[in-house]
């Protein structure tokens, strides 16, 4: 694994890899992390919305506001 000294380094290491983004509203998005900024706003490609452990919709490219995110983890 790459050297991770700061939180944004961890996100940089996850770029172009699949991640699970859990939101405050209880839903989760799984997709390929394409971009993010210092506010942790992020763009996922090939994204799917999951609720209660099942796929609700396939969305393609999505933008997620950083202030709605609870956790980000490898998929």
PDB file as gemmi writes it, atoms N, CA and C in Angstrom:
CRYST1    1.000    1.000    1.000  90.00  90.00  90.00 P 1                      
ATOM      1  N   UNK A   1       0.844  -1.194   0.000  1.00  0.00           N  
ATOM      2  CA  UNK A   1       0.000   0.000   0.000  1.00  0.00           C  
ATOM      3  C   UNK A   1       0.876   1.239   0.000  1.00  0.00           C  
ATOM      4  N   UNK A   2       0.392   2.277  -0.639  1.00  0.00           N  
ATOM      5  CA  UNK A   2       1.150   3.506  -0.720  1.00  0.00           C  
ATOM      6  C   UNK A   2       1.243   4.190   0.645  1.00  0.00           C  
ATOM      7  N   UNK A   3       2.240   5.068   0.773  1.00  0.00           N  
ATOM      8  CA  UNK A   3       2.426   5.815   2.020  1.00  0.00           C  
ATOM      9  C   UNK A   3       1.241   6.759   2.233  1.00  0.00           C  
ATOM     10  N   UNK A   4       0.581   6.610   3.387  1.00  0.00           N  
ATOM     11  CA  UNK A   4      -0.590   7.427   3.701  1.00  0.00           C  
ATOM     12  C   UNK A   4      -0.292   8.225   4.967  1.00  0.00           C  
ATOM     13  N   UNK A   5       0.046   9.505   4.787  1.00  0.00           N  
ATOM     14  CA  UNK A   5       0.380  10.347   5.931  1.00  0.00           C  
ATOM     15  C   UNK A   5      -0.791  11.231   6.351  1.00  0.00           C  
ATOM     16  N   UNK A   6      -1.669  11.550   5.402  1.00  0.00           N  
ATOM     17  CA  UNK A   6      -2.790  12.451   5.676  1.00  0.00           C  
ATOM     18  C   UNK A   6      -4.063  11.852   5.083  1.00  0.00           C  
ATOM     19  N   UNK A   7      -5.218  12.280   5.561  1.00  0.00           N  
ATOM     20  CA  UNK A   7      -6.476  11.724   5.026  1.00  0.00           C  
ATOM     21  C   UNK A   7      -6.615  11.860   3.511  1.00  0.00           C  
ATOM     22  N   UNK A   8      -6.213  12.997   2.954  1.00  0.00           N  
ATOM     23  CA  UNK A   8      -6.333  13.151   1.507  1.00  0.00           C  
ATOM     24  C   UNK A   8      -5.396  12.213   0.756  1.00  0.00           C  
ATOM     25  N   UNK A   9      -4.283  11.799   1.397  1.00  0.00           N  
ATOM     26  CA  UNK A   9      -3.400  10.800   0.781  1.00  0.00           C  
ATOM     27  C   UNK A   9      -4.130   9.477   0.625  1.00  0.00           C  
ATOM     28  N   UNK A  10      -4.947   9.124   1.610  1.00  0.00           N  
ATOM     29  CA  UNK A  10      -5.725   7.879   1.537  1.00  0.00           C  
ATOM     30  C   UNK A  10      -6.706   7.946   0.366  1.00  0.00           C  
ATOM     31  N   UNK A  11      -7.343   9.088   0.172  1.00  0.00           N  
ATOM     32  CA  UNK A  11      -8.254   9.238  -0.962  1.00  0.00           C  
ATOM     33  C   UNK A  11      -7.489   9.205  -2.280  1.00  0.00           C  
ATOM     34  N   UNK A  12      -6.322   9.827  -2.313  1.00  0.00           N  
ATOM     35  CA  UNK A  12      -5.512   9.800  -3.529  1.00  0.00           C  
ATOM     36  C   UNK A  12      -5.143   8.368  -3.901  1.00  0.00           C  
ATOM     37  N   UNK A  13      -4.821   7.546  -2.899  1.00  0.00           N  
ATOM     38  CA  UNK A  13      -4.471   6.145  -3.143  1.00  0.00           C  
ATOM     39  C   UNK A  13      -5.674   5.367  -3.678  1.00  0.00           C  
ATOM     40  N   UNK A  14      -6.885   5.827  -3.371  1.00  0.00           N  
ATOM     41  CA  UNK A  14      -8.102   5.135  -3.802  1.00  0.00           C  
ATOM     42  C   UNK A  14      -8.607   5.620  -5.160  1.00  0.00           C  
ATOM     43  N   UNK A  15      -7.957   6.616  -5.735  1.00  0.00           N  
ATOM     44  CA  UNK A  15      -8.400   7.151  -7.031  1.00  0.00           C  
ATOM     45  C   UNK A  15      -8.367   6.054  -8.093  1.00  0.00           C  
ATOM     46  N   UNK A  16      -9.418   5.997  -8.904  1.00  0.00           N  
ATOM     47  CA  UNK A  16      -9.604   4.986  -9.955  1.00  0.00           C  
ATOM     48  C   UNK A  16      -9.836   3.583  -9.414  1.00  0.00           C  
ATOM     49  N   UNK A  17     -10.165   3.481  -8.121  1.00  0.00           N  
ATOM     50  CA  UNK A  17     -10.530   2.201  -7.520  1.00  0.00           C  
ATOM     51  C   UNK A  17     -11.962   2.315  -7.006  1.00  0.00           C  
ATOM     52  N   UNK A  18     -12.598   1.164  -6.794  1.00  0.00           N  
ATOM     53  CA  UNK A  18     -13.967   1.178  -6.283  1.00  0.00           C  
ATOM     54  C   UNK A  18     -13.978   1.481  -4.797  1.00  0.00           C  
ATOM     55  N   UNK A  19     -14.903   2.344  -4.400  1.00  0.00           N  
ATOM     56  CA  UNK A  19     -15.074   2.719  -2.998  1.00  0.00           C  
ATOM     57  C   UNK A  19     -16.552   2.627  -2.633  1.00  0.00           C  
ATOM     58  N   UNK A  20     -16.793   2.491  -1.336  1.00  0.00           N  
ATOM     59  CA  UNK A  20     -18.149   2.537  -0.782  1.00  0.00           C  
ATOM     60  C   UNK A  20     -18.246   3.846  -0.015  1.00  0.00           C  
ATOM     61  N   UNK A  21     -19.236   4.662  -0.363  1.00  0.00           N  
ATOM     62  CA  UNK A  21     -19.445   5.943   0.309  1.00  0.00           C  
ATOM     63  C   UNK A  21     -20.778   5.857   1.046  1.00  0.00           C  
ATOM     64  N   UNK A  22     -20.714   5.851   2.382  1.00  0.00           N  
ATOM     65  CA  UNK A  22     -21.924   5.816   3.213  1.00  0.00           C  
ATOM     66  C   UNK A  22     -22.344   7.248   3.516  1.00  0.00           C  
ATOM     67  N   UNK A  23     -23.635   7.533   3.311  1.00  0.00           N  
ATOM     68  CA  UNK A  23     -24.147   8.885   3.514  1.00  0.00           C  
ATOM     69  C   UNK A  23     -24.964   8.996   4.798  1.00  0.00           C  
ATOM     70  N   UNK A  24     -25.136  10.217   5.270  1.00  0.00           N  
ATOM     71  CA  UNK A  24     -25.888  10.481   6.501  1.00  0.00           C  
ATOM     72  C   UNK A  24     -27.346  10.070   6.386  1.00  0.00           C  
ATOM     73  N   UNK A  25     -27.894  10.011   5.164  1.00  0.00           N  
ATOM     74  CA  UNK A  25     -29.308   9.647   4.993  1.00  0.00           C  
ATOM     75  C   UNK A  25     -29.546   8.139   4.988  1.00  0.00           C  
ATOM     76  N   UNK A  26     -28.486   7.343   5.205  1.00  0.00           N  
ATOM     77  CA  UNK A  26     -28.644   5.897   5.278  1.00  0.00           C  
ATOM     78  C   UNK A  26     -28.378   5.155   3.985  1.00  0.00           C  
ATOM     79  N   UNK A  27     -28.221   5.879   2.882  1.00  0.00           N  
ATOM     80  CA  UNK A  27     -27.917   5.203   1.625  1.00  0.00           C  
ATOM     81  C   UNK A  27     -26.399   5.122   1.447  1.00  0.00           C  
ATOM     82  N   UNK A  28     -25.993   4.291   0.486  1.00  0.00           N  
ATOM     83  CA  UNK A  28     -24.575   4.127   0.188  1.00  0.00           C  
ATOM     84  C   UNK A  28     -24.408   4.127  -1.322  1.00  0.00           C  
ATOM     85  N   UNK A  29     -23.282   4.622  -1.773  1.00  0.00           N  
ATOM     86  CA  UNK A  29     -22.948   4.609  -3.185  1.00  0.00           C  
ATOM     87  C   UNK A  29     -21.664   3.822  -3.359  1.00  0.00           C  
ATOM     88  N   UNK A  30     -21.660   2.939  -4.335  1.00  0.00           N  
ATOM     89  CA  UNK A  30     -20.464   2.174  -4.671  1.00  0.00           C  
ATOM     90  C   UNK A  30     -20.104   2.534  -6.105  1.00  0.00           C  
ATOM     91  N   UNK A  31     -18.860   2.948  -6.306  1.00  0.00           N  
ATOM     92  CA  UNK A  31     -18.412   3.314  -7.640  1.00  0.00           C  
ATOM     93  C   UNK A  31     -16.928   3.598  -7.655  1.00  0.00           C  
ATOM     94  N   UNK A  32     -16.424   3.914  -8.830  1.00  0.00           N  
ATOM     95  CA  UNK A  32     -15.004   4.194  -9.016  1.00  0.00           C  
ATOM     96  C   UNK A  32     -14.741   5.658  -8.713  1.00  0.00           C  
ATOM     97  N   UNK A  33     -13.843   5.911  -7.756  1.00  0.00           N  
ATOM     98  CA  UNK A  33     -13.503   7.283  -7.355  1.00  0.00           C  
ATOM     99  C   UNK A  33     -12.691   7.947  -8.460  1.00  0.00           C  
ATOM    100  N   UNK A  34     -13.247   8.989  -9.069  1.00  0.00           N  
ATOM    101  CA  UNK A  34     -12.550   9.687 -10.145  1.00  0.00           C  
ATOM    102  C   UNK A  34     -11.893  10.973  -9.671  1.00  0.00           C  
ATOM    103  N   UNK A  35     -12.569  11.713  -8.787  1.00  0.00           N  
ATOM    104  CA  UNK A  35     -12.025  13.009  -8.370  1.00  0.00           C  
ATOM    105  C   UNK A  35     -12.596  13.397  -7.015  1.00  0.00           C  
ATOM    106  N   UNK A  36     -11.850  14.266  -6.299  1.00  0.00           N  
ATOM    107  CA  UNK A  36     -12.316  14.815  -5.026  1.00  0.00           C  
ATOM    108  C   UNK A  36     -11.591  16.130  -4.788  1.00  0.00           C  
ATOM    109  N   UNK A  37     -12.119  16.922  -3.855  1.00  0.00           N  
ATOM    110  CA  UNK A  37     -11.457  18.181  -3.517  1.00  0.00           C  
ATOM    111  C   UNK A  37     -11.227  18.252  -2.005  1.00  0.00           C  
ATOM    112  N   UNK A  38     -10.755  19.400  -1.529  1.00  0.00           N  
ATOM    113  CA  UNK A  38     -10.418  19.513  -0.106  1.00  0.00           C  
ATOM    114  C   UNK A  38     -11.640  19.451   0.803  1.00  0.00           C  
ATOM    115  N   UNK A  39     -12.836  19.628   0.249  1.00  0.00           N  
ATOM    116  CA  UNK A  39     -14.071  19.516   1.032  1.00  0.00           C  
ATOM    117  C   UNK A  39     -14.619  18.094   0.996  1.00  0.00           C  
ATOM    118  N   UNK A  40     -13.896  17.184   0.374  1.00  0.00           N  
ATOM    119  CA  UNK A  40     -14.277  15.785   0.157  1.00  0.00           C  
ATOM    120  C   UNK A  40     -15.525  15.670  -0.710  1.00  0.00           C  
ATOM    121  N   UNK A  41     -15.851  16.716  -1.482  1.00  0.00           N  
ATOM    122  CA  UNK A  41     -16.816  16.539  -2.559  1.00  0.00           C  
ATOM    123  C   UNK A  41     -16.171  15.542  -3.496  1.00  0.00           C  
ATOM    124  N   UNK A  42     -16.951  14.611  -4.041  1.00  0.00           N  
ATOM    125  CA  UNK A  42     -16.322  13.617  -4.897  1.00  0.00           C  
ATOM    126  C   UNK A  42     -17.170  13.240  -6.088  1.00  0.00           C  
ATOM    127  N   UNK A  43     -16.485  12.734  -7.110  1.00  0.00           N  
ATOM    128  CA  UNK A  43     -17.130  12.235  -8.316  1.00  0.00           C  
ATOM    129  C   UNK A  43     -16.866  10.736  -8.392  1.00  0.00           C  
ATOM    130  N   UNK A  44     -17.944   9.956  -8.517  1.00  0.00           N  
ATOM    131  CA  UNK A  44     -17.840   8.513  -8.722  1.00  0.00           C  
ATOM    132  C   UNK A  44     -18.354   8.191 -10.118  1.00  0.00           C  
ATOM    133  N   UNK A  45     -17.693   7.248 -10.777  1.00  0.00           N  
ATOM    134  CA  UNK A  45     -18.179   6.737 -12.053  1.00  0.00           C  
ATOM    135  C   UNK A  45     -18.695   5.324 -11.846  1.00  0.00           C  
ATOM    136  N   UNK A  46     -19.578   4.881 -12.747  1.00  0.00           N  
ATOM    137  CA  UNK A  46     -20.181   3.536 -12.673  1.00  0.00           C  
ATOM    138  C   UNK A  46     -20.825   3.328 -11.302  1.00  0.00           C  
ATOM    139  N   UNK A  47     -21.450   4.371 -10.779  1.00  0.00           N  
ATOM    140  CA  UNK A  47     -21.987   4.343  -9.420  1.00  0.00           C  
ATOM    141  C   UNK A  47     -23.327   3.617  -9.347  1.00  0.00           C  
ATOM    142  N   UNK A  48     -23.507   2.945  -8.215  1.00  0.00           N  
ATOM    143  CA  UNK A  48     -24.784   2.306  -7.886  1.00  0.00           C  
ATOM    144  C   UNK A  48     -25.209   2.809  -6.518  1.00  0.00           C  
ATOM    145  N   UNK A  49     -26.511   3.064  -6.364  1.00  0.00           N  
ATOM    146  CA  UNK A  49     -27.059   3.445  -5.063  1.00  0.00           C  
ATOM    147  C   UNK A  49     -27.538   2.184  -4.362  1.00  0.00           C  
ATOM    148  N   UNK A  50     -27.118   2.000  -3.119  1.00  0.00           N  
ATOM    149  CA  UNK A  50     -27.527   0.848  -2.318  1.00  0.00           C  
ATOM    150  C   UNK A  50     -28.311   1.335  -1.111  1.00  0.00           C  
ATOM    151  N   UNK A  51     -29.359   0.622  -0.772  1.00  0.00           N  
ATOM    152  CA  UNK A  51     -30.130   0.916   0.432  1.00  0.00           C  
ATOM    153  C   UNK A  51     -30.524  -0.414   1.050  1.00  0.00           C  
ATOM    154  N   UNK A  52     -30.305  -0.562   2.336  1.00  0.00           N  
ATOM    155  CA  UNK A  52     -30.592  -1.818   3.054  1.00  0.00           C  
ATOM    156  C   UNK A  52     -29.900  -3.011   2.393  1.00  0.00           C  
ATOM    157  N   UNK A  53     -28.674  -2.787   1.905  1.00  0.00           N  
ATOM    158  CA  UNK A  53     -27.874  -3.875   1.359  1.00  0.00           C  
ATOM    159  C   UNK A  53     -28.209  -4.314  -0.054  1.00  0.00           C  
ATOM    160  N   UNK A  54     -29.145  -3.644  -0.724  1.00  0.00           N  
ATOM    161  CA  UNK A  54     -29.466  -4.056  -2.091  1.00  0.00           C  
ATOM    162  C   UNK A  54     -29.375  -2.872  -3.047  1.00  0.00           C  
ATOM    163  N   UNK A  55     -29.096  -3.192  -4.313  1.00  0.00           N  
ATOM    164  CA  UNK A  55     -28.958  -2.142  -5.328  1.00  0.00           C  
ATOM    165  C   UNK A  55     -30.323  -1.517  -5.601  1.00  0.00           C  
ATOM    166  N   UNK A  56     -30.417  -0.202  -5.444  1.00  0.00           N  
ATOM    167  CA  UNK A  56     -31.658   0.515  -5.738  1.00  0.00           C  
ATOM    168  C   UNK A  56     -31.650   1.033  -7.169  1.00  0.00           C  
ATOM    169  N   UNK A  57     -30.510   1.649  -7.568  1.00  0.00           N  
ATOM    170  CA  UNK A  57     -30.431   2.162  -8.937  1.00  0.00           C  
ATOM    171  C   UNK A  57     -28.974   2.193  -9.395  1.00  0.00           C  
ATOM    172  N   UNK A  58     -28.795   2.043 -10.701  1.00  0.00           N  
ATOM    173  CA  UNK A  58     -27.491   2.240 -11.327  1.00  0.00           C  
ATOM    174  C   UNK A  58     -27.503   3.657 -11.883  1.00  0.00           C  
ATOM    175  N   UNK A  59     -26.514   4.468 -11.475  1.00  0.00           N  
ATOM    176  CA  UNK A  59     -26.565   5.898 -11.769  1.00  0.00           C  
ATOM    177  C   UNK A  59     -25.518   6.392 -12.760  1.00  0.00           C  
ATOM    178  N   UNK A  60     -24.467   5.652 -12.998  1.00  0.00           N  
ATOM    179  CA  UNK A  60     -23.399   6.161 -13.859  1.00  0.00           C  
ATOM    180  C   UNK A  60     -22.505   7.119 -13.092  1.00  0.00           C  
ATOM    181  N   UNK A  61     -22.318   8.336 -13.605  1.00  0.00           N  
ATOM    182  CA  UNK A  61     -21.451   9.321 -12.957  1.00  0.00           C  
ATOM    183  C   UNK A  61     -22.261  10.169 -11.981  1.00  0.00           C  
ATOM    184  N   UNK A  62     -21.762  10.275 -10.739  1.00  0.00           N  
ATOM    185  CA  UNK A  62     -22.454  11.064  -9.714  1.00  0.00           C  
ATOM    186  C   UNK A  62     -21.471  11.993  -9.012  1.00  0.00           C  
ATOM    187  N   UNK A  63     -22.003  13.110  -8.524  1.00  0.00           N  
ATOM    188  CA  UNK A  63     -21.264  14.056  -7.684  1.00  0.00           C  
ATOM    189  C   UNK A  63     -21.855  13.960  -6.288  1.00  0.00           C  
ATOM    190  N   UNK A  64     -21.015  13.773  -5.283  1.00  0.00           N  
ATOM    191  CA  UNK A  64     -21.489  13.660  -3.897  1.00  0.00           C  
ATOM    192  C   UNK A  64     -20.874  14.796  -3.089  1.00  0.00           C  
ATOM    193  N   UNK A  65     -21.720  15.555  -2.404  1.00  0.00           N  
ATOM    194  CA  UNK A  65     -21.230  16.639  -1.542  1.00  0.00           C  
ATOM    195  C   UNK A  65     -20.540  16.054  -0.316  1.00  0.00           C  
ATOM    196  N   UNK A  66     -19.386  16.594   0.007  1.00  0.00           N  
ATOM    197  CA  UNK A  66     -18.609  16.094   1.133  1.00  0.00           C  
ATOM    198  C   UNK A  66     -19.337  16.166   2.468  1.00  0.00           C  
ATOM    199  N   UNK A  67     -20.190  17.176   2.665  1.00  0.00           N  
ATOM    200  CA  UNK A  67     -20.865  17.312   3.962  1.00  0.00           C  
ATOM    201  C   UNK A  67     -22.003  16.320   4.160  1.00  0.00           C  
ATOM    202  N   UNK A  68     -22.283  15.471   3.169  1.00  0.00           N  
ATOM    203  CA  UNK A  68     -23.308  14.435   3.324  1.00  0.00           C  
ATOM    204  C   UNK A  68     -22.693  13.066   3.620  1.00  0.00           C  
ATOM    205  N   UNK A  69     -21.348  12.970   3.614  1.00  0.00           N  
ATOM    206  CA  UNK A  69     -20.654  11.691   3.732  1.00  0.00           C  
ATOM    207  C   UNK A  69     -20.353  11.346   5.185  1.00  0.00           C  
ATOM    208  N   UNK A  70     -20.644  10.084   5.551  1.00  0.00           N  
ATOM    209  CA  UNK A  70     -20.250   9.559   6.863  1.00  0.00           C  
ATOM    210  C   UNK A  70     -18.900   8.856   6.774  1.00  0.00           C  
ATOM    211  N   UNK A  71     -18.811   7.856   5.868  1.00  0.00           N  
ATOM    212  CA  UNK A  71     -17.561   7.098   5.731  1.00  0.00           C  
ATOM    213  C   UNK A  71     -17.276   6.819   4.253  1.00  0.00           C  
ATOM    214  N   UNK A  72     -15.981   6.589   3.978  1.00  0.00           N  
ATOM    215  CA  UNK A  72     -15.512   6.166   2.662  1.00  0.00           C  
ATOM    216  C   UNK A  72     -14.597   4.974   2.901  1.00  0.00           C  
ATOM    217  N   UNK A  73     -14.856   3.870   2.205  1.00  0.00           N  
ATOM    218  CA  UNK A  73     -14.021   2.682   2.410  1.00  0.00           C  
ATOM    219  C   UNK A  73     -13.813   1.954   1.087  1.00  0.00           C  
ATOM    220  N   UNK A  74     -12.756   1.111   1.022  1.00  0.00           N  
ATOM    221  CA  UNK A  74     -12.530   0.336  -0.203  1.00  0.00           C  
ATOM    222  C   UNK A  74     -13.675  -0.628  -0.438  1.00  0.00           C  
ATOM    223  N   UNK A  75     -14.036  -0.838  -1.696  1.00  0.00           N  
ATOM    224  CA  UNK A  75     -15.120  -1.770  -2.019  1.00  0.00           C  
ATOM    225  C   UNK A  75     -14.569  -3.175  -2.208  1.00  0.00           C  
TER     226      UNK A  75                                                      
END                                                                             
